[in-house]
Amino acid sequence: MPHQSQQSRRPLRRAAKRAAFVSGLASTAIVATLVPTSGVPADAATAGVLCTKFGPCSRAGMGADGYHAVWNKMFWGMYAGSNCTNYVAYRMIKAGVSSSRPAQLRPGRGNASYWGGSFGSLTNKTPAVGSIAWWNANVPGAGSGGHVAYVEKVYSATDIVVSESNWDGNFDWRRITTTANWPSGFIHLHDAGAPVTPTPTPTPKPTPTPTPTPTPPPASGTAPVSTSPPTISGIVAVGHTLAATPGTWNQGGLTYSYQWYVDGVANPNETGSTIDLAKGRYAKTIAVRVTATSSSGSASRMSATTAPVAPGTVDVTTPPRITGTARINKTVAAVPPVTDKALTSTAVQWYADGTPIPGATTWTLELDASEVAKSLTVQVRGKREAFQDVVADSAPAGPVQAPPLTVTSRSTLVGTAQVGAVLAARPAMTRPASAAVSYVWQRDGVPIAGATAPTYRIGPEDVGHRIAVRIGESAAGYYPRADQLQLATPITIPVKLKVVAKRGHRAATVKVRVKALRQLISKGKVTVKIGKHHATAKVRGRKLVLHLSRLRPGSRKLKVMYAGPKRYQDAKVVQRVRIRR
């Protein structure tokens, strides 16, 4: 998708309204976010997006120089928010450019497409750290408003890294090469360093040929004499070949023979001018003895001894790769790398968004909910005797997909918040209907041991606490979901009143027993009331007797009410009593 700069906000506002309307229609659906949220190393080997969003980029060492805290402010009069020109203006100000809008950016010409031409001679084709990468309108990598970005790194004249804030997306860091989306030019307002250009290969100056010093002819009948020792050339490492030069001697027309020494021991089979460094020669030293022969005799001289032979290198011709479908409950497999020399042992480690997956050290990986929305990579470490270890990483696969379960009816929690009541958890109806359901009952957010059934009977130990249930649903190939449901009030103890009213002459005697959990209690108070007449007594763990007098004769309504500590429920009994004259 092309990156975009400032454009007319009218069509974008209409698009935003449509997106908000659609979002509102979908507000009851449960969705899974499938966008990876972490960055990758900035020196990745290939071009492309290196990280996305402020948080993941910052954690990967690819920040925005504080823009995440001020992105809703305007810089150089550019629109605030997620757009390229406001971000680049901010970075220029942070780098030392004036906070006043440059005169070159005339009113009405703030779109990124105008920037390259507006800055005139400050714009060229050479990237530099701290310069502004600029794309003209409707070129590869930009839309009709053009695009600008901040150049963070310059690897070469054809390979750079930029940071950018996109009108139609997030903040990111991106590596770009001339193979795709290369900028139209670079604006040099305040570069952090000199532009990087390819270093030309200097034309070597001709070296004058020295006039050779004539070698005096040897005395008749004398053997050759060495004037400089033999030398050894080549890489002193397993897998390479070393070559010997005979050195210089005091006469010409000589023939040479060679004898190679490994750790000071002559090998009778190594008598050529070269020697192959097989793995058995790892960590051993090499030397050669050269014998020069003429018609008058022969002489020998040893070369200097090399450093110990270093381990060889194994080249990876094809990196490991991941096969299979990156989807929850599916299994993916790693294909081993192809190397120019066979490995004797390998070890595997799977990664999710760059973080090792615990225990994922086999060639296959079964994906679960912990990998959803993350990108997968696999790293293979190989060994070969007398060679350096091989470390090869695969290209990313994913992100891991997982469609959500479709909810057709919501979960509910039925029951009363009192001791003795039975609570019932009813799971949501989903598609597919084969989803497995689990229950975890909680007391004040802590799981209750053994309480994993669809129902739960409230006991005395729950008094004063809040009871909740977590209902989990899962199905193969789908992202699991869960509902957390909780009673609105803490658990209380129900109270029962046993009332006996005895009528009298314009009076009544009311006997009350207050029980909770089938026992008399000794907390709270009881009030009896007939009309305007009432009496109150404290509950003391025994039967209460209350008297009301001066009552109007006839059938009257008697109210008996209990109120006590929070752990007890209030109670009320209403009945009629006939008062005699």
KOLPA-122447 format. One record per residue (C-alpha): x, y, z; residue number from 0. Coordinates in steps of 0.02 Angstrom, whole numbers. Example, Ala and Ser with C-alpha at 12.3 -4.5 7.8 and 13.67 -1.06 7.14 Angstrom:
BEGIN
615,-225,390,0
684,-53,357,1
//
This chain:
BEGIN
0,0,0,0
72,173,-43,1
120,286,101,2
21,448,106,3
51,625,160,4
-70,768,195,5
-215,774,75,6
-388,846,79,7
-462,789,243,8
-641,790,176,9
-638,617,93,10
-536,550,237,11
-666,614,360,12
-804,530,260,13
-702,369,263,14
-676,389,451,15
-865,411,477,16
-900,254,375,17
-767,159,474,18
-843,220,638,19
-1019,166,579,20
-955,-7,533,21
-861,-16,697,22
-1021,26,789,23
-1115,-112,698,24
-979,-236,748,25
-963,-181,928,26
-1045,-338,996,27
-931,-457,901,28
-775,-532,977,29
-623,-518,864,30
-441,-572,875,31
-300,-449,832,32
-188,-530,704,33
-57,-392,680,34
114,-431,750,35
171,-303,882,36
353,-320,903,37
503,-259,803,38
649,-353,720,39
833,-304,719,40
865,-145,621,41
1009,-227,527,42
896,-360,451,43
966,-436,295,44
820,-391,180,45
723,-235,141,46
550,-207,215,47
461,-152,374,48
575,-177,525,49
451,-132,663,50
275,-60,683,51
199,55,818,52
288,164,946,53
299,35,1086,54
368,-115,990,55
488,-3,891,56
554,79,1050,57
582,-91,1133,58
677,-146,977,59
791,7,989,60
703,99,847,61
618,248,929,62
532,407,869,63
639,532,969,64
490,569,1084,65
359,596,946,66
242,470,1030,67
213,596,1172,68
177,748,1060,69
104,675,900,70
-62,765,932,71
26,935,916,72
62,1029,755,73
239,1065,695,74
277,1189,555,75
87,1209,538,76
64,1029,478,77
-88,928,528,78
-64,847,698,79
-80,659,717,80
-26,512,612,81
48,590,455,82
219,600,376,83
247,788,362,84
208,827,545,85
327,689,602,86
471,746,489,87
444,928,542,88
459,870,724,89
620,774,688,90
696,924,598,91
656,1037,747,92
731,908,866,93
887,905,757,94
910,1094,774,95
809,1171,632,96
699,1320,680,97
525,1280,746,98
458,1414,627,99
393,1347,463,100
527,1361,326,101
491,1499,201,102
506,1373,59,103
347,1285,117,104
224,1418,64,105
44,1415,130,106
-64,1290,38,107
88,1191,-20,108
121,1084,133,109
87,916,50,110
242,805,43,111
233,806,-147,112
286,992,-146,113
434,972,-28,114
568,915,-150,115
540,1057,-273,116
512,1187,-137,117
684,1162,-59,118
771,1180,-228,119
959,1155,-219,120
944,1070,-48,121
867,921,-138,122
975,793,-227,123
987,605,-256,124
1112,567,-117,125
1052,495,50,126
1126,550,216,127
1086,513,397,128
970,650,460,129
911,700,285,130
730,693,227,131
683,553,107,132
556,626,-15,133
433,541,-134,134
341,640,-268,135
155,613,-297,136
96,448,-372,137
267,365,-380,138
302,190,-314,139
296,203,-125,140
182,356,-115,141
4,410,-151,142
-68,567,-229,143
0,676,-87,144
178,610,-96,145
273,556,58,146
421,606,170,147
520,507,299,148
673,532,411,149
834,444,359,150
899,346,510,151
1038,242,430,152
1134,240,266,153
1215,74,223,154
1259,128,47,155
1198,243,-91,156
1066,111,-133,157
1019,46,40,158
944,151,182,159
834,139,338,160
697,269,371,161
572,305,509,162
401,372,460,163
226,413,519,164
96,362,390,165
-67,454,355,166
-159,289,331,167
-72,184,463,168
55,175,605,169
230,235,644,170
363,116,579,171
545,92,531,172
577,29,353,173
730,-30,257,174
728,24,73,175
839,-19,-73,176
836,39,-252,177
748,-123,-300,178
579,-52,-242,179
501,111,-179,180
664,210,-182,181
637,396,-139,182
624,527,-276,183
760,626,-186,184
837,680,-21,185
818,852,61,186
970,908,162,187
909,1035,291,188
1014,976,437,189
1104,811,402,190
1178,716,548,191
1327,666,441,192
1402,684,269,193
1309,598,127,194
1365,422,91,195
1416,388,-89,196
1498,237,-165,197
1686,242,-142,198
1765,245,-316,199
1898,119,-351,200
2060,217,-376,201
2157,189,-534,202
2322,115,-480,203
2475,212,-528,204
2599,115,-630,205
2739,47,-523,206
2909,69,-603,207
2995,-95,-633,208
3155,-100,-533,209
3311,-143,-623,210
3358,-316,-562,211
3523,-335,-478,212
3620,-463,-577,213
3657,-622,-482,214
3841,-659,-486,215
3874,-827,-562,216
3912,-959,-434,217
4083,-1025,-416,218
4109,-1179,-519,219
4055,-1340,-428,220
3966,-1254,-279,221
3791,-1301,-212,222
3647,-1173,-211,223
3635,-1051,-64,224
3469,-980,2,225
3461,-790,14,226
3281,-782,84,227
3176,-921,162,228
3026,-1009,84,229
2856,-933,121,230
2681,-1005,143,231
2527,-917,74,232
2341,-951,95,233
2211,-955,235,234
2269,-1060,381,235
2101,-1140,418,236
2021,-1311,393,237
1955,-1333,217,238
2082,-1220,133,239
2243,-1253,37,240
2414,-1180,74,241
2547,-1149,-58,242
2736,-1139,-40,243
2855,-1024,-132,244
3037,-1078,-134,245
3111,-914,-78,246
3264,-843,-166,247
3430,-925,-202,248
3599,-867,-262,249
3587,-949,-433,250
3458,-987,-566,251
3411,-1142,-662,252
3369,-1236,-500,253
3241,-1372,-473,254
3142,-1376,-312,255
3066,-1512,-204,256
2954,-1492,-52,257
2922,-1578,112,258
2777,-1522,222,259
2779,-1535,413,260
2624,-1547,523,261
2659,-1505,705,262
2844,-1531,664,263
2820,-1706,591,264
2860,-1736,408,265
2721,-1819,308,266
2798,-1927,170,267
2643,-1907,63,268
2648,-1716,64,269
2789,-1673,-57,270
2702,-1555,-179,271
2704,-1366,-179,272
2531,-1362,-94,273
2449,-1445,56,274
2264,-1469,94,275
2208,-1429,272,276
2091,-1572,313,277
1996,-1575,477,278
2129,-1688,555,279
2249,-1540,546,280
2140,-1427,653,281
2242,-1335,788,282
2409,-1398,717,283
2551,-1294,645,284
2616,-1307,467,285
2790,-1281,394,286
2877,-1328,233,287
3058,-1373,188,288
3114,-1327,13,289
3263,-1414,-68,290
3348,-1328,-214,291
3452,-1435,-331,292
3579,-1391,-466,293
3704,-1492,-564,294
3831,-1453,-430,295
3728,-1508,-280,296
3576,-1465,-172,297
3530,-1368,-16,298
3374,-1355,95,299
3292,-1219,197,300
3139,-1218,313,301
2997,-1091,309,302
2927,-1007,460,303
2793,-1105,554,304
2612,-1050,534,305
2492,-1013,675,306
2384,-1162,728,307
2258,-1209,594,308
2092,-1121,633,309
1923,-1205,620,310
1846,-1202,448,311
1681,-1125,398,312
1522,-1207,338,313
1425,-1102,214,314
1234,-1105,217,315
1176,-1113,37,316
990,-1123,80,317
925,-1062,250,318
799,-1164,350,319
617,-1135,308,320
447,-1162,389,321
312,-1268,308,322
130,-1291,357,323
-16,-1177,398,324
19,-1045,531,325
-148,-1066,621,326
-196,-1111,798,327
-204,-1299,834,328
-106,-1334,674,329
70,-1406,666,330
211,-1321,570,331
377,-1400,527,332
554,-1337,501,333
653,-1393,348,334
841,-1404,388,335
961,-1286,302,336
1066,-1341,154,337
1254,-1323,186,338
1407,-1348,78,339
1474,-1473,206,340
1371,-1600,302,341
1333,-1559,483,342
1361,-1693,615,343
1231,-1624,738,344
1093,-1494,741,345
986,-1406,871,346
822,-1315,840,347
738,-1169,929,348
570,-1092,880,349
535,-907,908,350
373,-806,917,351
398,-621,877,352
583,-645,911,353
559,-722,1084,354
608,-905,1113,355
458,-1020,1139,356
492,-1122,1297,357
518,-1306,1258,358
500,-1281,1068,359
661,-1372,1018,360
601,-1504,895,361
578,-1497,706,362
389,-1478,725,363
284,-1356,827,364
100,-1370,873,365
28,-1195,881,366
-81,-1140,1026,367
-161,-979,1089,368
5,-910,1152,369
69,-894,972,370
-87,-813,897,371
-51,-649,802,372
137,-677,815,373
264,-711,677,374
360,-874,686,375
544,-904,649,376
655,-1054,677,377
841,-1053,713,378
951,-1203,675,379
1123,-1222,756,380
1239,-1350,677,381
1406,-1426,721,382
1544,-1510,622,383
1709,-1567,694,384
1850,-1442,663,385
1728,-1314,591,386
1645,-1160,665,387
1467,-1182,725,388
1331,-1138,601,389
1185,-1025,651,390
1048,-1009,520,391
879,-921,538,392
724,-947,433,393
619,-810,356,394
466,-762,462,395
304,-859,440,396
134,-798,497,397
69,-707,593,398
-20,-857,668,399
-205,-848,626,400
-354,-891,737,401
-535,-847,696,402
-642,-803,847,403
-788,-908,906,404
-952,-829,849,405
-1063,-785,998,406
-1250,-803,970,407
-1306,-775,1151,408
-1215,-708,1303,409
-1160,-799,1461,410
-1265,-774,1618,411
-1248,-802,1806,412
-1409,-848,1896,413
-1438,-855,2085,414
-1454,-756,2246,415
-1306,-687,2346,416
-1349,-778,2509,417
-1290,-930,2605,418
-1377,-1089,2549,419
-1419,-1025,2375,420
-1359,-1120,2222,421
-1278,-1015,2085,422
-1288,-1075,1904,423
-1169,-1022,1764,424
-1243,-1031,1590,425
-1113,-1018,1449,426
-1134,-916,1292,427
-1200,-1003,1138,428
-1065,-1007,1004,429
-1030,-1066,829,430
-962,-1195,810,431
-1075,-1271,942,432
-945,-1404,982,433
-842,-1283,1089,434
-784,-1358,1254,435
-837,-1263,1411,436
-740,-1244,1574,437
-790,-1162,1739,438
-684,-1085,1876,439
-778,-1013,2027,440
-689,-874,2120,441
-701,-794,2291,442
-640,-612,2284,443
-550,-654,2122,444
-460,-807,2191,445
-507,-979,2120,446
-602,-1089,2243,447
-520,-1260,2258,448
-622,-1395,2171,449
-758,-1274,2113,450
-759,-1314,1926,451
-940,-1371,1899,452
-1076,-1269,1811,453
-1158,-1238,1982,454
-1095,-1180,2152,455
-1182,-1188,2322,456
-1144,-1038,2432,457
-1079,-1084,2606,458
-1045,-991,2769,459
-863,-969,2717,460
-922,-855,2576,461
-1008,-728,2690,462
-944,-552,2658,463
-855,-602,2498,464
-897,-579,2314,465
-924,-735,2211,466
-884,-740,2025,467
-861,-870,1889,468
-747,-876,1737,469
-826,-970,1592,470
-701,-1024,1459,471
-745,-1091,1286,472
-627,-1168,1159,473
-635,-1263,995,474
-500,-1335,885,475
-440,-1208,757,476
-520,-1058,845,477
-456,-928,968,478
-521,-968,1143,479
-638,-846,1230,480
-691,-819,1411,481
-824,-723,1509,482
-802,-660,1687,483
-967,-645,1781,484
-989,-585,1961,485
-1132,-562,2084,486
-1175,-381,2113,487
-1167,-390,2304,488
-1066,-482,2436,489
-1137,-642,2510,490
-1252,-621,2661,491
-1341,-737,2784,492
-1532,-747,2766,493
-1628,-707,2926,494
-1796,-785,2974,495
-1919,-707,3097,496
-2040,-815,3195,497
-2180,-700,3261,498
-2319,-739,3385,499
-2440,-594,3423,500
-2559,-601,3571,501
-2700,-475,3574,502
-2758,-384,3728,503
-2875,-242,3779,504
-2816,-100,3667,505
-2644,-182,3674,506
-2540,-320,3593,507
-2394,-427,3650,508
-2275,-483,3513,509
-2152,-627,3537,510
-2009,-636,3410,511
-1872,-763,3377,512
-1730,-709,3260,513
-1639,-854,3175,514
-1500,-870,3047,515
-1437,-1038,2986,516
-1566,-1118,3103,517
-1493,-1038,3260,518
-1544,-889,3366,519
-1430,-741,3336,520
-1373,-602,3452,521
-1341,-457,3336,522
-1452,-316,3273,523
-1621,-254,3330,524
-1806,-291,3304,525
-1942,-161,3285,526
-2130,-199,3297,527
-2255,-73,3235,528
-2445,-54,3232,529
-2502,109,3157,530
-2406,249,3242,531
-2359,141,3389,532
-2194,48,3389,533
-2068,-34,3504,534
-1886,-85,3478,535
-1776,-213,3565,536
-1598,-276,3541,537
-1572,-453,3482,538
-1479,-550,3617,539
-1489,-732,3562,540
-1656,-768,3644,541
-1843,-740,3619,542
-1896,-557,3622,543
-2058,-496,3700,544
-2121,-323,3649,545
-2281,-234,3707,546
-2387,-106,3618,547
-2527,-14,3711,548
-2658,120,3680,549
-2702,39,3516,550
-2860,71,3420,551
-2974,-83,3426,552
-3008,-186,3270,553
-2905,-279,3139,554
-2737,-196,3129,555
-2579,-224,3025,556
-2429,-282,3125,557
-2254,-255,3053,558
-2102,-343,3125,559
-1934,-286,3055,560
-1755,-344,3085,561
-1597,-244,3045,562
-1421,-302,3089,563
-1238,-309,3034,564
-1195,-315,2849,565
-1166,-502,2855,566
-1353,-529,2894,567
-1495,-491,2776,568
-1632,-375,2837,569
-1797,-466,2869,570
-1979,-413,2880,571
-2142,-499,2927,572
-2314,-420,2904,573
-2473,-497,2975,574
-2641,-440,3044,575
-2692,-445,3225,576
-2863,-404,3302,577
-2858,-282,3449,578
-2997,-298,3580,579
-3089,-155,3657,580
//
